[in-house]
Amino acid sequence: ILANLPMGIPAAASFKRYHMEHHKFQGEDVVDVDIPTEWEGWFFHSTPRKVLWCLLQPLFYSLRPLAVNPKEPTRWEFINIACIIAFDLSIVYVWGVRELLYLVIGTLFGMGLHPVAGHFIAEHYVMHEGQETFSYYGPLNWLTFNVGYHNEHHDFANISGKHLPDVRRIAPEYYDAIPHYHSWIKVIYDYIVDDGISPYSRTKRVTMETKEIDALRARGGLVK
C-alpha cells in the first residue's frame, strides 16, 4: 500500500488477490484475469486499434477483473482505498489539485503507450510459438525492480525482484537458451504492426470445472 500511494489510484490490495491466482492458474479461462476478453481480441485486431488498446490498457487492466471474475472486497481493499484518499487529500492540501493530477495522469500514461508498459505485453503474449512466458533483460529492469525477469519470477515467485537476476546467473542453461527480449519498445512496435499478433495471442486453457471456480469465488479467492 505504501508503494501504491504515489499512483493516486487504489490498486495494491486487489492486485495481490488477482495476481496470486494468475500465478497458480495461469491462462485459466475466467480465473486468470490477465487474459484479454473475447471482445478485446475481436475488436483490437488492426494496427490503429492496437494503438488504441495500448493507450487504454490501464482501463482494461483495472476493469477487466470486475467484468470477468468479480470478488467481494475485503477489509484490505477498504484500507487501501482509505489510505489513497488520505494521501490524495494531503497532496491537494499541501500542493494543489494540479500536483495530484500529475501523479494520476502519470500513472495512466506509464501504463499505456509507454516504454515501461511494454512489460504488460512482453510477459505473456505469444510472439514465439510454444512459449507463453518471456523475460526481458534490458536496462529498464534497473527502473522497474527487475520486473522483466518474468520467467524467473514465475518459476520462483517468492524470490524478491532484487534477487531475480541471481536466479538467471545460477541457472543460465534454463533461461538464456529460450526466447527473451532486450527491448520493450520493440515488443510494443512488433505487437502493433504485426497482423499476426493481437489480444488473442495468449495461451488460454480450460481445466477447471464451473463448480471449482464457484468454490474459489465463494471463499474469496486464494487471498482473502
Disulfide bonds with the S-S distance in Angstrom:
none
